[in-house]
Amino acid sequence: MSDTINPTAGGIESRPAGQALKGHTGAGTAPETRGRTTIADSVVEKIAGMATREVPGIHSLGSGMARTLGAVTDKVPGGRPSVSRGVKVEVGERQAAVDLAVVVEYGVAIVDIAADVRTSVITAVERMTGLEVVEVNITVADVHLPDEKDDEEGEGRVQ
């Protein structure tokens, strides 16, 4: 028999050599059981926004008003484009739901691009966060025509 320290009683207990301590603490405990990870909604929004923008045929994200306000704030000195514009999420302990507002390029099949966006978002969010994505709702807010100027581009009246 060998003497070992009993972590619960704080004293020394006698047990056969090679017998492991039982319980949820100690050096042999798996790292994933030694704490809690919380993922903020904004993190999932950014991941979903980037995954959506990577899909060919997506022109931009956001509804008309959000895009207009975003274009103005992007031009403010020090302002950066918002990756999460047009993205809303609900994050639970193990699951996430994503709502997207997108602008598609003219000529693309909306049904096909919606399927591609869902695949891209689900893959990215689940791979990066470990959360199960239960739904990805897509609202096509507009169609970008080839001859339309972008809100983000275009010249101002004053140069």
C-alpha positions as CSV (number, residue, x, y, z in Angstrom):
1,M,0.0,0.0,0.0
2,S,1.1,3.6,-0.6
3,D,0.1,6.8,1.1
4,T,-1.5,9.5,-1.1
5,I,-3.2,12.8,-0.4
6,N,-7.0,12.7,-0.2
7,P,-8.1,16.0,-2.0
8,T,-11.5,16.0,-0.4
9,A,-10.5,15.4,3.2
10,G,-7.1,17.2,2.9
11,G,-5.4,14.3,4.7
12,I,-3.5,11.2,3.8
13,E,-5.4,8.1,3.0
14,S,-4.2,4.6,2.2
15,R,-5.1,2.9,-1.0
16,P,-3.5,0.5,-3.4
17,A,-0.8,1.8,-5.7
18,G,-2.1,2.6,-9.2
19,Q,-5.7,3.3,-8.2
20,A,-6.9,6.7,-9.6
21,L,-8.8,9.2,-7.7
22,K,-12.5,9.4,-8.7
23,G,-14.4,12.6,-9.1
24,H,-14.5,15.7,-11.3
25,T,-11.3,17.3,-10.2
26,G,-7.6,16.5,-10.4
27,A,-4.9,16.3,-12.9
28,G,-6.6,13.5,-14.9
29,T,-9.8,15.5,-15.5
30,A,-10.5,16.4,-19.1
31,P,-9.8,20.2,-19.8
32,E,-13.3,20.8,-21.2
33,T,-14.8,19.9,-17.8
34,R,-12.7,22.5,-15.9
35,G,-14.6,25.6,-16.6
36,R,-17.2,27.3,-18.8
37,T,-16.9,29.0,-22.1
38,T,-19.4,31.7,-23.0
39,I,-19.6,33.0,-26.6
40,A,-21.0,36.5,-27.0
41,D,-23.7,37.2,-29.6
42,S,-21.4,39.7,-31.4
43,V,-18.8,36.9,-32.0
44,V,-21.3,34.7,-33.7
45,E,-22.7,37.7,-35.7
46,K,-19.2,38.5,-37.0
47,I,-18.6,34.8,-38.0
48,A,-21.9,34.6,-39.7
49,G,-21.4,38.0,-41.5
50,M,-18.0,36.9,-42.8
51,A,-19.3,33.5,-43.9
52,T,-22.2,35.2,-45.8
53,R,-20.0,37.7,-47.6
54,E,-17.7,34.9,-48.9
55,V,-20.6,33.4,-50.9
56,P,-20.5,34.5,-54.6
57,G,-23.6,36.4,-55.6
58,I,-24.0,38.3,-52.3
59,H,-23.5,42.0,-52.9
60,S,-23.9,43.2,-49.3
61,L,-25.8,42.7,-46.0
62,G,-28.4,44.8,-44.4
63,S,-31.8,46.3,-45.2
64,G,-32.0,49.7,-47.0
65,M,-31.9,51.8,-43.9
66,A,-29.1,49.8,-42.2
67,R,-27.0,50.0,-45.4
68,T,-27.6,53.8,-45.7
69,L,-26.7,54.5,-42.1
70,G,-23.7,52.1,-42.4
71,A,-22.4,53.9,-45.5
72,V,-22.5,57.2,-43.6
73,T,-20.7,55.8,-40.5
74,D,-18.1,54.0,-42.6
75,K,-17.1,57.4,-44.1
76,V,-16.5,59.0,-40.6
77,P,-12.8,59.3,-39.9
78,G,-11.7,56.2,-37.9
79,G,-14.9,54.3,-38.8
80,R,-14.7,50.8,-40.2
81,P,-17.2,48.8,-42.1
82,S,-19.4,46.7,-39.8
83,V,-19.0,43.0,-40.5
84,S,-22.2,42.2,-38.6
85,R,-24.4,44.7,-40.4
86,G,-27.6,42.8,-41.5
87,V,-26.9,39.9,-39.0
88,K,-28.9,39.1,-35.9
89,V,-28.3,36.1,-33.7
90,E,-29.6,34.4,-30.6
91,V,-27.0,32.4,-28.8
92,G,-27.8,29.8,-26.1
93,E,-25.6,27.5,-24.1
94,R,-25.4,24.9,-26.9
95,Q,-27.3,26.4,-29.9
96,A,-27.5,29.4,-32.1
97,A,-30.1,30.9,-34.5
98,V,-29.1,33.3,-37.2
99,D,-31.2,35.9,-39.1
100,L,-29.6,37.6,-42.2
101,A,-30.8,40.4,-44.4
102,V,-28.9,40.3,-47.7
103,V,-28.6,42.1,-51.1
104,V,-28.0,39.7,-54.0
105,E,-26.5,40.4,-57.4
106,Y,-29.0,40.6,-60.2
107,G,-29.1,37.3,-62.2
108,V,-28.3,34.9,-59.4
109,A,-30.8,32.2,-58.5
110,I,-32.0,33.3,-55.0
111,V,-32.9,29.8,-54.0
112,D,-29.4,28.5,-54.8
113,I,-27.6,31.4,-53.1
114,A,-29.8,31.0,-50.0
115,A,-28.7,27.3,-49.8
116,D,-25.1,28.3,-50.3
117,V,-25.3,31.0,-47.6
118,R,-26.9,28.6,-45.1
119,T,-24.2,26.0,-45.8
120,S,-21.5,28.6,-45.4
121,V,-22.9,30.1,-42.2
122,I,-23.7,26.7,-40.5
123,T,-20.2,25.3,-41.3
124,A,-18.3,28.4,-40.1
125,V,-20.3,28.9,-36.9
126,E,-20.3,25.3,-35.9
127,R,-16.6,24.8,-36.7
128,M,-15.5,27.9,-34.9
129,T,-17.8,27.9,-31.9
130,G,-19.0,24.3,-31.4
131,L,-22.5,25.6,-31.2
132,E,-25.3,23.8,-33.1
133,V,-26.9,26.2,-35.6
134,V,-30.6,25.4,-35.4
135,E,-31.7,27.8,-38.2
136,V,-30.5,30.4,-40.6
137,N,-33.3,32.7,-41.7
138,I,-32.6,34.8,-44.8
139,T,-34.4,37.9,-46.0
140,V,-33.5,39.1,-49.4
141,A,-33.8,42.8,-48.9
142,D,-32.8,44.0,-52.4
143,V,-31.3,43.0,-55.7
144,H,-28.2,44.9,-56.8
145,L,-28.5,45.9,-60.5
146,P,-25.3,46.1,-62.6
147,D,-25.8,49.8,-63.4
148,E,-26.5,50.9,-59.8
149,K,-23.9,52.7,-57.8
150,D,-23.0,51.2,-54.4
151,D,-23.9,53.1,-51.3
152,E,-20.3,52.6,-50.1
153,E,-18.8,53.9,-53.3
154,G,-19.7,57.0,-55.3
155,E,-18.3,60.4,-55.1
156,G,-19.6,63.1,-52.8
157,R,-20.9,66.4,-54.0
158,V,-17.8,68.1,-52.7
159,Q,-14.2,67.1,-53.6
